[in-house]
Amino acid sequence: MFRLTGLHVLAPVRLAPDSRFDLVAAADWFGLADRDGRADMVVTVSAGESAGLGGRVAEIRELARERAFGRMTVDAVPAGRVGQNGLAPPLAGELQTGGMRQTMAFCCRAREWSPDVAAWATEIFVDALRASGAAHPALITVSVPDTLP
């Protein structure tokens, strides 16, 4: 049986379009999910030192919260491998991810866990990074945590 435990996306943030219009439509769609549903996930952002993301966790958290339109909670946690047990390493090669280090991590909660929710959470964080002015590629991982901190 197939069970999605997470995904990795190497995002060219500089090329990302403004996705707020699409994100509000997606938030309305995910708002139709079971009101009593609860799915926790961990979102991590890795980037090179030149990306300048150090010390910007609160800013990215607030931008992500705005883009979730109340359909997903976003709380910062200490960066590390929280929630990534059993998740395969990214397929992107060392050339693309060399020098990237995890700079921030977030515990998020939506009403369901699915490939669509994982993609939506990824798009929220890509747009949050874009809105913050980040211009370097970022590796975004969305995964189901074994345990939450």
MISEVO-883324 format. One record per residue (C-alpha): residue in one letter; x, y, z. Coordinates in Angstrom, 2 decimals, decimal comma, always signed. Each point is the difference from the previous one (the first is absolute). Layout:
BEGIN
res:c1:c2:c3
A:X:Y:Z
...
//
This chain:
BEGIN
res:c1:c2:c3
M:+0,00:+0,00:+0,00
F:+1,26:+3,47:-0,89
R:+0,18:+2,63:+2,75
L:+1,41:+3,44:-0,65
T:+2,17:+1,02:+2,94
G:+1,39:+3,18:-1,51
L:+1,51:+1,79:-2,94
H:+3,00:+2,12:-0,90
V:-0,11:+2,92:-2,43
L:+3,03:+1,89:-1,25
A:-1,63:+3,35:-0,78
P:+1,56:+2,74:-2,15
V:-1,47:+2,70:+2,25
R:+1,19:+2,86:-2,22
L:-2,15:-1,37:-2,85
A:-3,09:-0,68:+2,11
P:-3,09:+2,03:-0,97
D:-2,26:+1,73:+2,51
S:-2,31:-2,88:+1,00
R:-2,33:+1,76:+2,45
F:-3,01:-0,18:-2,33
D:+0,46:-3,75:-0,49
L:+0,66:-0,53:+3,70
V:-3,27:+1,62:+1,08
A:-1,92:-2,29:-2,39
A:+1,86:-3,02:+1,36
A:-0,69:+1,09:+3,58
D:-3,72:+0,10:-0,78
W:+0,24:-3,53:-1,42
F:+1,85:-1,38:+3,03
G:-2,50:+1,79:+2,23
L:-2,59:-2,52:-1,22
A:+1,86:-2,86:+1,71
D:-1,32:-1,61:+3,19
R:-0,14:+2,76:+2,61
D:+1,03:-2,50:+2,66
G:+2,91:-1,28:-2,07
R:+3,53:+0,59:+1,24
A:+3,20:-0,68:-1,88
D:+3,36:+1,17:+1,30
M:+2,93:+0,56:-2,32
V:+3,49:+1,41:+0,19
V:+1,26:+2,46:-2,60
T:+3,72:+0,70:-0,21
V:+1,87:+2,51:-2,12
S:+3,62:-0,56:-0,96
A:+2,12:+2,51:-1,87
G:+3,54:+1,12:-0,52
E:+1,52:+2,57:+2,34
S:-0,11:+2,59:-2,79
A:-3,82:-0,22:-0,03
G:-0,06:+2,20:+3,10
L:-2,79:-1,89:+1,75
G:+1,74:-0,21:+3,37
G:-1,96:+1,84:+2,69
R:-3,10:+0,37:-2,22
V:-2,11:-2,84:+1,44
A:-2,66:+2,31:+1,49
E:-0,37:+1,91:-3,27
I:-0,41:-3,18:-2,07
R:-2,41:-1,43:+2,60
E:-2,23:+3,06:-0,22
L:+0,06:+0,04:-3,80
A:-0,90:-3,71:-0,06
R:-2,85:+0,54:+2,47
E:-1,40:+2,77:-2,20
R:+0,12:-2,28:-3,05
A:-1,76:-2,87:+1,80
F:-3,08:+2,22:+0,50
G:-0,87:-1,66:+3,31
R:-0,09:-3,52:-1,46
M:+3,38:-1,11:+1,37
T:+1,83:+0,92:+3,18
V:+3,69:+0,86:-0,24
D:+2,29:-0,01:+3,05
A:+3,78:+0,29:-0,02
V:+2,09:-2,74:+1,65
P:+3,77:-0,41:+0,32
A:+1,60:-1,14:-3,26
G:+1,16:-3,61:-0,08
R:-1,22:-3,32:-1,37
V:-3,28:+0,12:+1,94
G:-2,68:-2,05:-1,71
Q:+2,20:-1,27:-2,81
N:+0,63:-3,55:+1,25
G:-0,61:-2,41:-2,86
L:-0,11:+2,75:-2,62
A:+2,30:-0,67:-2,93
P:+2,68:+2,59:-0,68
P:-0,74:+2,46:-2,81
L:+0,67:-1,26:-3,51
A:+1,61:+3,28:-1,00
G:+3,72:-0,53:-0,41
E:+2,82:+1,46:+2,00
L:+0,56:+2,59:-2,73
Q:-3,43:+1,54:+0,63
T:-0,10:-0,38:+3,79
G:+3,68:+0,18:+0,88
G:+0,57:+2,53:+2,75
M:-3,67:+0,07:+1,01
R:-0,75:-0,32:+3,69
Q:-3,31:-0,08:+1,79
T:-0,65:+3,57:+1,07
M:-3,53:-0,28:+1,38
A:-2,69:-2,49:+0,96
F:-3,73:+0,32:+0,63
C:-2,67:-2,24:+1,50
C:-3,20:+0,44:-1,98
R:-3,50:-1,37:+0,41
A:-2,66:-0,39:-2,68
R:-3,27:-1,93:-0,04
E:+1,41:-2,86:-2,07
W:+3,22:-1,53:-1,31
S:+0,16:-0,74:-3,71
P:+2,31:+0,61:-2,97
D:-2,14:+3,09:-0,76
V:+0,48:+1,42:+3,50
A:+3,76:-0,65:-0,19
A:+0,17:+1,84:-3,34
W:-2,14:+2,86:+1,36
A:+2,26:+0,38:+3,08
T:+3,02:+0,05:-2,31
E:-1,55:+2,73:-2,14
I:-0,80:+2,03:+3,13
F:+3,65:-0,05:+1,06
V:+1,35:+0,68:-3,50
D:-2,23:+3,07:-0,19
A:+0,96:+1,09:+3,52
L:+3,68:-0,20:-0,96
R:-0,69:+1,90:-3,23
A:-1,89:+2,73:+1,88
S:+2,87:+0,35:+2,47
G:+2,33:+0,89:-2,85
A:+1,95:-3,26:+0,06
A:+1,58:-0,55:-3,41
H:+2,01:-3,20:+0,43
P:-1,21:-3,57:-0,47
A:-1,43:-1,68:+3,08
L:-0,62:-3,64:+0,84
I:-3,42:-0,30:+1,62
T:-0,98:-3,24:+1,71
V:-3,55:-0,78:+1,16
S:-0,37:-3,17:+2,06
V:-2,16:-1,82:+2,50
P:+1,73:+0,11:+3,38
D:+0,61:-3,11:+2,06
T:-0,27:+2,23:+3,04
L:-0,37:+3,72:+0,45
P:+2,44:+1,98:+2,14
//
